[in-house]
Structures are given as C-alpha cells and as structure tokens.
Amino acid sequence: MKNLHTDPRENTPVKHTVTPSDLQQIQQRRIEAHADRQTMSDLNLLRAFKLGEALRESWE
C-alpha cells in the first residue's frame, strides 16, 4: 500500500548493496565450506579404502 505523503523519496524502493566487507565474508564462508566438503570427501574415501582392506582380509 502506498503512502499518500508528498515526499517522493519515502515511497521509493530501497536498494541494499553488498559492502566490500560483506563480500569478503561471503567469499571466506564459501572457501571454508569448500575446504570442509573436501576434507569430508577425503575422509570418506579413506574409510572406504580401509573397509575394502578389512573385507579383503576377512575373506582370506
């Protein structure tokens, strides 16, 4: 609902821009999230390898 005030700036859309510090924080979170995903992937691969070795040994 629009105001009936005569001030034209009161009804204008507000533009929210990303500040450089906000952009840096977003990028840092993305970098950390990627590192966490890579670590989890590496750990899962290691677990799978060890499980494969354990199964191979149990068959022998």
C-alpha positions as CSV (number, residue, x, y, z in Angstrom):
1,M,0.0,0.0,0.0
2,K,1.4,3.3,-1.0
3,N,1.6,6.3,1.3
4,L,-0.2,9.4,0.3
5,H,2.6,11.6,1.6
6,T,4.0,14.1,-0.8
7,D,7.6,13.2,-0.1
8,P,8.7,11.2,-3.2
9,R,11.7,9.6,-1.5
10,E,9.5,7.9,1.1
11,N,7.9,5.6,-1.4
12,T,11.0,4.8,-3.5
13,P,12.4,1.2,-3.4
14,V,15.4,0.7,-1.1
15,K,18.4,-0.8,-2.8
16,H,20.6,-2.9,-0.5
17,T,24.1,-3.2,-1.8
18,V,26.8,-5.6,-0.7
19,T,29.6,-3.8,1.0
20,P,33.2,-5.0,0.3
21,S,33.5,-6.4,3.9
22,D,30.2,-8.4,3.4
23,L,31.6,-9.7,0.0
24,Q,34.8,-10.7,1.7
25,Q,32.9,-12.6,4.4
26,I,30.7,-14.4,1.9
27,Q,33.8,-15.4,-0.1
28,Q,35.5,-16.6,3.1
29,R,32.5,-18.7,4.1
30,R,32.5,-20.3,0.6
31,I,36.2,-21.1,0.8
32,E,35.8,-22.6,4.3
33,A,32.7,-24.6,3.2
34,H,34.6,-25.9,0.2
35,A,37.5,-27.0,2.4
36,D,35.1,-28.7,4.8
37,R,33.5,-30.6,1.9
38,Q,36.9,-31.6,0.5
39,T,38.0,-32.9,4.0
40,M,34.8,-34.9,4.4
41,S,35.3,-36.4,0.9
42,D,38.9,-37.3,1.7
43,L,37.8,-38.9,5.0
44,N,35.1,-40.9,3.3
45,L,37.5,-42.1,0.6
46,L,39.9,-43.2,3.3
47,R,37.2,-45.0,5.3
48,A,36.1,-46.8,2.1
49,F,39.6,-47.9,1.4
50,K,40.1,-49.2,4.9
51,L,36.8,-51.0,4.8
52,G,37.8,-52.6,1.5
53,E,41.1,-53.8,3.0
54,A,39.2,-55.2,6.1
55,L,36.8,-57.1,3.9
56,R,39.6,-58.4,1.7
57,E,41.4,-59.6,4.8
58,S,38.3,-61.2,6.2
59,W,37.8,-63.3,3.0
60,E,41.4,-64.6,3.3
